[in-house]
Amino acid sequence: MIFYISTSIINANPFGHFKNKKFIKNKNSGQKYIKVGVSNNIDSRIAAYQTIVPGIDFYRTLEFPKNICSKLEKAYKKFLSEFNYYGTECYRLSPYQGLYFLTRCISS
């Protein structure tokens, strides 16, 4: 399995969304995020992301056993929950900060 950290993604939604027939303004427009995740096929994953977010690329990709990858993903969700973007795999961090957290997880 391959664990990846994306380059910065800019939230370009300047407006907002509807929730229960009520319009909610997007407070996070313009903020930068990284996406972390796990994949078997990194080429198909980047191709799928580039259709949604043109210009996205992977900052780092590292190969680990499946159980290590799932533990790393859980560590991001648990310890970086305050930086999480609406329950997704996106975090309000720079790619460097995401890599720093990853190295701290691996070394401990």
N, C-alpha and C positions, 0 to 999 in steps of 0.2 A: 504494500500500500504506500501511497505517496501523500505526505502532508504538505500543504502549500499555503503560502501567504501571498496575497495579491499586492500589486502596486496600489497607490491611493486611488480611490473612487470618489468623485465629487457628487453629492446629492444635488441633482439639478432640478428637483421638483420645486418650483417657486410658489406653487399655489397651495395644495393640500389635498384632502380626500374627504369623502362622505362616510360617516359612520352613524348608523341608525337614523338615516334621513337628515342628519345634521352635518353641516360643513365644518371641518376642523382645519384651521390654517396650519401650514407646515412651518414649525419653528426652526427646523434643522436644515433648511435649504442653504446650500453652499458649504456645508461641513464636509470634511474629508473622512473617509472610512477605508479600512482594509477588510478583505474577506479572507477567512481562514477555512480550511476544510481538508477532506480526505478524498482521494480518488484512486481508482485502479488504472484508468486511462487518462492521463493528463492532457493529451492532445485533443481528445473529444471534449473534455471539460472546458478548456480555454476557448475552443471554437464556439461552444454553447454560450459562454459568457460574453464573447465578443459580439454576438448578435444582439445582446441586450445592452451592453456597455462597450461601445467601440473604443479601442485603445487600451483596454485592460490587459494586463500581462501579469505574470507571476514574478514576485520579488525574489522568493526562494522556494525551492521544492526539495524536500528531503525524504528519502525512502526509509521507512521503519516497518517493523512487523505490525500486523493489524491491531493487536491489543495495545501496543504503544500509541499508535495513531488515535485510537478511540479515547485513550486516557489523556492525551494531549488536547483533544477537542473538548473533553469534559473539563479540563483545567482552565481553558479559555473561558468556557461558559460560567464556571464557578467563581474564579478569581477576578475576572474582568467584566462581571455582570453590570457594573456601573457605567461601563463604556459601550455596552451592547446596544445595537440599533434595533429596537422593537422585536426582540426575540429571534433575530436572524443570526447568521454567522458573520455579520459585519460588526466591526468595532471601531470606535472613534479613536484610533491610534495611527501613528505613522508606521510605515513598513519597518523602519528601524526599531521602534518600540515593540512591535509585534515579534520581531526576531529576537530582541533582547529577552522578552518574556519566555519565548520558546527555549532559548539557551539556559535560562534559569530553571525551567522545568526539567530539562534533560540532565543538568548537572546536579540536581538535588535528589 
